[in-house]
């Protein structure tokens, strides 16, 4: 009764650990499904979404917030899927996208660079030099991506509950650790933690619905009481107010929704 | 009385009457000022002696009215009137006709013992609440109720100023005074016929505004009152004995954040009540909670937090009573020291023990996380608290209260004394036949002595406009009588109408009085007409007492124009136009005269 996010680099065996842990715990394993869900929900071509959330944003995109809409769609899709609970997710930035939910276990799987290079060489049929360069480039891209969006370095172990280095520990050992952790009391889903998850999903859905008006909005939800934070009063706020009138009907679970222009945005707002 | 020839004095008196009527109609001066003008001018013109000019102030009628106002205030202060209103609403249910009947009967009974305007004022908030809750247009309720208040004044001899005055006016003619309940059968007939008119013809004579259009037509203040349902109502809940077991502590602010439900008070074992508890107060097991919120939110909270929602407010019943606490709107004034600060920063809860429920800003309602919003000039904060605390906050001056908070402090514990003194006064009137003013003043004094209300409150409750209006018109009546003007008019009118049957004469007097009472006050009409009609009746061999009674009763037949105090009072809230009074009042006025003459014929065999 938990949600497990597995963060991994390429060829780190994270996918294998995720699939095996999900199988043993009887959980659903999610990765690409989230992209399909987001693509279906918000009518965005899959390829566009993959590019938007996978590649690090350009300087221009960073300034214009061009990626924010796609991230909001992705987060909305992800939270919709994982709130059902009993999930192992090994896709993009789960530990960051599901921050603040008590029953989420955040795991990072890493592997030796030499092992990863070997796998890349076999897989892609390239030289060692080329393989090393590709992996490092990929890691660098991930790092830039998370840094630009969340200001966090994926290699910072403080972001995770635990980090497993697949070298002396085998995949099987890692699966054991993950499954044991899932059975611990502190990661069990409680009514309160499920409420937090539901609120996160609701706030994410509201944000995804509002990003077309402004990417600058921040949203919180407390037991279905949704607050939309934005800049001072103006045309944008009027548009947001107009939009939220219909949202209560479109999105299930909204008890009350208000726009608070110019208010201090709480740190847990998304 | 000898018939005299029209002389200069009479012309002067008629000129004064004409001036009074003219001033009443044109309203160049307020009615009570007109009365004082008469009080001063008549002795200057040597039409009355200086002593007679002010005799009105010590008259039985004026003193009785002062005493009745004080008794009414005492009954109101102890909540006796409120207690009467509650069951009426419960009995009437949701049918507009039944509500009209129930409230009309109740107000008729109440106004038969107290000032009509007082009863009308007392019922207005209750009627507004019923209108809003049951979505019945207020214009369909107020006019029938207002008319019933006026008609109810004819049930007893102390119900309306003209009837209180009546016995005084009979004294110069050495006629037998009327008993307290002598008019009751006629009064009841008038009330019943009035209510029946509205039940059968209401849809034709009353404006058919819808509840929605009512609110659309209101101003800014009323608009925000319309939004108050968004704030919700008071509910009482109880936490089970195992509420705190196996769960994270639940704080007052948690409930507010999660359900938008405001905890206004909690009980603290053994029997202490904590009002406006600090936001970090942990909710304990086995305590009662008084909350303010929307029905759906409170129910959601009760279900999710597993607390018991009670049927009604029990433990905090006295604390939520309208006389103890209330919900008001206060606006952040320009240059207020709290401008730019948040509610959390100014900690209204801790300093004044009032609970902020919502903020209205530029047409938007903010209910969630209002503690963090930086306040701006013009923000209207909806607050709940006891009147005492709200008055303290008002005194601080940072907020402008748009809802009055100077609500009188009620004394429900004195209800027995209030009822007792009313009974004493009635007993003195009915059994011991002591003069009305003495009986009523005894009741009023009793209430002051037993601290139902303080003497200052008693003075404050007296409406000096009514007192001077009454007292000022009495010398005009004296002058009319003394100079022979009344007799002259009586004989002139009588000569003009020729010899008629007593019943026809009474009907004519009824119509004449009704016409007079529309343009001058009912008291003025009575004072002017009673001496006149007594002379007319004597000349026409009709019972002069009945003629005087017709004047006393018909002086309440003031429905065609909104000139009666009650009609004027209800015109605004009911959004009536003069034509509405013309239509409904026209029918009621005709029915009034027919029923009054019919009842006098049946009861007194005239």
Boltz contact constraints between the chains, C-beta under 6 A:
constraints:
  - contact:
      token1: [A, 222]
      token2: [B, 257]
      max_distance: 6.0
  - contact:
      token1: [A, 222]
      token2: [B, 258]
      max_distance: 6.0
  - contact:
      token1: [A, 223]
      token2: [B, 258]
      max_distance: 6.0
  - contact:
      token1: [A, 225]
      token2: [B, 368]
      max_distance: 6.0
  - contact:
      token1: [A, 227]
      token2: [B, 368]
      max_distance: 6.0
  - contact:
      token1: [A, 256]
      token2: [B, 260]
      max_distance: 6.0
  - contact:
      token1: [A, 256]
      token2: [B, 368]
      max_distance: 6.0
  - contact:
      token1: [A, 258]
      token2: [B, 366]
      max_distance: 6.0
  - contact:
      token1: [A, 258]
      token2: [B, 368]
      max_distance: 6.0
  - contact:
      token1: [A, 263]
      token2: [B, 373]
      max_distance: 6.0
